[in-house]
Amino acid sequence: MPRFDGTGPAGYGPMTGRGFGPCAQGFGFRRFQRWLPQDELTELELAEKELTAELEAVRQRKQDLKGQK
């Protein structure tokens, strides 16, 4: 958030950017929530699944591009 005022990029509100700011590292508005270890574990497992799927998509795209040569 450019001015750290909660408006997000271009004033559209939170969670509208590309995830490059301090909120991406967990220092945003979520820091005030109380996390139970179970909740954090569930959140981390979900993030792991999403990242694994994204990595697989990147690998597939690389293979597609190599096949075009």
Contact map, one row per residue, 1 for C-alpha under 8 A:
111111111000010000001000000000000000000000000000000000000000000000000
111110011000000000000000000000000000000000000000000000000000000000000
111111000000000000000000000000000000000000000000000000000000000000000
111111110000000000000000000000000000000000000000000000000000000000000
111111110000000000000000000000000000000000000000000000000000000000000
101111110000110000000000000000000000000000000000000000000000000000000
100111111111110000000000000000000000000000000000000000000000000000000
110111111111111110000000000000000000000000000000000000000000000000000
110000111111110110000000000000000000000000000000000000000000000000000
000000111111000000000000000000000000000000000000000000000000000000000
000000111111100000000000000000000000000000000000000000000000000000000
000000111111110100000000000000000000000000000000000000000000000000000
000001111011111100000000000000000000000000000000000000000000000000000
100001111001111110000000000000000000000000000000000000000000000000000
000000010000111110100000000000000000000000000000000000000000000000000
000000011001111111000000000000000000000000000000000000000000000000000
000000011000011111110000000000000000000000000000000000000000000000000
000000000000000111110000000000000000000000000000000000000000000000000
000000000000001011111011000000000000000000000000000000000000000000000
000000000000000011111111000000000000000000000000000000000000000000000
100000000000000000111111100000000000000000000000000000000000000000000
000000000000000000011111111100000000000000000000000000000000000000000
000000000000000000111111111110000000000000000000000000000000000000000
000000000000000000111111111100000000000000000000000000000000000000000
000000000000000000001111111100000000000000000000000000000000000000000
000000000000000000000111111101100000000000000000000000000000000000000
000000000000000000000111111111100000000000000000000000000000000000000
000000000000000000000111111111100000000000000000000000000000000000000
000000000000000000000010001111110000000000000000000000000000000000000
000000000000000000000000011111111000000000000000000000000000000000000
000000000000000000000000011111111100000000000000000000000000000000000
000000000000000000000000000011111100000000000000000000000000000000000
000000000000000000000000000001111110000000000000000000000000000000000
000000000000000000000000000000111111000000000000000000000000000000000
000000000000000000000000000000001111101100000000000000000000000000000
000000000000000000000000000000000111111100000000000000000000000000000
000000000000000000000000000000000011111110000000000000000000000000000
000000000000000000000000000000000001111111000000000000000000000000000
000000000000000000000000000000000011111111100000000000000000000000000
000000000000000000000000000000000011111111110000000000000000000000000
000000000000000000000000000000000000111111111000000000000000000000000
000000000000000000000000000000000000011111111100000000000000000000000
000000000000000000000000000000000000001111111110000000000000000000000
000000000000000000000000000000000000000111111111000000000000000000000
000000000000000000000000000000000000000011111111100000000000000000000
000000000000000000000000000000000000000001111111110000000000000000000
000000000000000000000000000000000000000000111111111000000000000000000
000000000000000000000000000000000000000000011111111100000000000000000
000000000000000000000000000000000000000000001111111110000000000000000
000000000000000000000000000000000000000000000111111111000000000000000
000000000000000000000000000000000000000000000011111111100000000000000
000000000000000000000000000000000000000000000001111111110000000000000
000000000000000000000000000000000000000000000000111111111000000000000
000000000000000000000000000000000000000000000000011111111100000000000
000000000000000000000000000000000000000000000000001111111110000000000
000000000000000000000000000000000000000000000000000111111111000000000
000000000000000000000000000000000000000000000000000011111111100000000
000000000000000000000000000000000000000000000000000001111111110000000
000000000000000000000000000000000000000000000000000000111111111000000
000000000000000000000000000000000000000000000000000000011111111100000
000000000000000000000000000000000000000000000000000000001111111110000
000000000000000000000000000000000000000000000000000000000111111111000
000000000000000000000000000000000000000000000000000000000011111111100
000000000000000000000000000000000000000000000000000000000001111111110
000000000000000000000000000000000000000000000000000000000000111111111
000000000000000000000000000000000000000000000000000000000000011111111
000000000000000000000000000000000000000000000000000000000000001111111
000000000000000000000000000000000000000000000000000000000000000111111
000000000000000000000000000000000000000000000000000000000000000011111
